């Protein structure tokens, strides 16, 4: 199994254990006991070292990030900024660990597999650099559903509009959204151009913000950083990562990523064209047979149309799918709406499931 416990149980490290995603990862470890870990090692920045966190009923002291912290570790799950992953993931590998990295540092490296276990889990065994990458949370929110349909019907073209939660911008984004909501609460705003910005200024909120425009009572069609020809980094991630995960280097993809006033859970409107004939009934059966997908799609429900929304899905592990329709003017094309908790399935859960997959393949340390 590797360099960990002598009884054969693997040693796992959570790097960034005190951060938002690291905290969710610990929640998942407490809830899922599919892997009987040996030692569980929590690693964070020196300022967080010495804190104690209970994992699986045992109190653990957080260690400072250092080369020695990875000694005898079999799997190291990283949730730190790109630059820290780029520096420290190779160090962990040199010390004998297999790294599962949640940052963007290695996603497009051709020698690093980009893995969604229910879609391409077998790729965990092909990792020449000792690193496995976790996709971006936006891509992940739809990938279980897309991977399922691609397996049966052969995906050819993809058009996506994302509606991304403030937590995709980190805690700073969540704090800003809550401050903006408080600033406009109870005020008659939203019916005149500029009045939301005026309310934020009157409340003393700084102009500097994680968002390109006020997010409260608004939708902001800009996520990520500016890239060539007017595209954003988030939009290019959807395109490039979908191609790599599905092993479709020529897949036609167009994405528009929008920030919406939701704290947690990304939603996407998906327009997917397939190489083989597909019907709503076939897609429905496919989704219903997938253990990681919940189909919530009843336009004729007695109390009104039933479909998933971010507020329903936050805190949940599965991908939720609804509004499933046959595109009227496009052959072999389905339209549907997907919701996924961007901190769970979009980050911590998929990272942890990759680690579970590594153990199940008995390929740690090989």
Buried (B, 14 or more C-beta within 10 A) or exposed (E): BBBBBEEEBBBBBBBBBBBBBBBBBBBBBEEEEEBEBBBBBBBBBEEBBEEEBEBEEEEBEBBBBEEEBBBBBBBBBBBBBEEBBBEBBBBBBEBBBBBBBBBBBBBBBEEBBBBBBBBBBEBBBEBEBBBBBBBBBBBBBBBBBBBBBBEBBBBBBBBBBBBBBBBBBBEEBBEBBEBBBEBBEEBEBEEEEEBBBEBBEEBEBEEEBBBEEBBBBBEBEBBBEEEEEEBBBBBBBBBBBBBBBBEBEEBEBBBBBBBBBBBBBBBBBBBBBBEEEBEBEBBBEBBEEBEBBBBBBEEEEEEEEBBBBBEBBBEBBBBBBBBBBBEEEBEBBBBBBBBBBBBBBBBBBBBBBBBBBBBEEEBBBE
